[in-house]
Amino acid sequence: MTGQNDKWEFYQDSRDEWRWRRTASNGQIVGASTQGYVNKSDCIANARRNGYNG
C-alpha cells in the first residue's frame, strides 16, 4: 500500500529524458514512469496523474 510518506524522485535517464519514480518508506519502488519526457514539466504532469501532489 502506498502512503503519504512515499518519496517522489525526478531524474534524467541515460538518454537525458526526464522520468519519475515513487518509493515507499520501506525502500520499495511502488511506481515509475513508463516513458521518458523531453520536458521536466511533462514528466511532473504525468506524475500528478499518478498521485504526485507536490
C-alpha positions as CSV (number, residue, x, y, z in Angstrom):
1,M,0.0,0.0,0.0
2,T,1.3,3.4,-0.9
3,G,1.2,6.3,1.6
4,Q,1.8,9.9,2.3
5,N,5.4,9.2,3.3
6,D,6.3,8.0,-0.1
7,K,9.3,9.7,-1.8
8,W,9.0,11.0,-5.3
9,E,12.1,11.4,-7.4
10,F,12.5,13.1,-10.7
11,Y,15.7,12.4,-12.7
12,Q,17.2,12.3,-16.1
13,D,18.0,8.9,-17.6
14,S,20.9,7.9,-19.8
15,R,19.1,9.5,-22.8
16,D,18.7,12.8,-21.0
17,E,14.9,12.2,-20.7
18,W,13.0,13.0,-17.6
19,R,11.5,10.2,-15.5
20,W,9.9,9.8,-12.1
21,R,9.8,7.0,-9.5
22,R,7.8,6.7,-6.3
23,T,9.5,4.9,-3.4
24,A,7.6,3.6,-0.2
25,S,9.1,4.2,3.2
26,N,10.4,0.6,3.2
27,G,12.5,1.4,0.2
28,Q,10.4,-0.5,-2.3
29,I,9.7,1.2,-5.7
30,V,5.9,1.3,-5.9
31,G,5.6,3.4,-9.1
32,A,7.6,4.7,-12.0
33,S,7.1,6.4,-15.3
34,T,6.8,4.1,-18.3
35,Q,8.4,6.5,-20.7
36,G,10.9,9.4,-20.7
37,Y,9.9,13.0,-21.3
38,V,11.9,15.8,-23.0
39,N,10.5,18.4,-20.7
40,K,10.5,18.1,-16.9
41,S,7.1,19.8,-16.7
42,D,5.6,17.0,-18.8
43,C,7.2,14.4,-16.5
44,I,5.7,16.2,-13.4
45,A,2.3,16.3,-15.1
46,N,2.4,12.6,-15.7
47,A,3.4,12.0,-12.0
48,R,0.4,14.1,-10.9
49,R,-1.9,11.9,-12.9
50,N,-0.4,9.0,-10.9
51,G,-0.8,10.5,-7.4
52,Y,2.0,13.1,-7.0
53,N,0.8,16.1,-5.0
54,G,3.9,18.2,-5.0
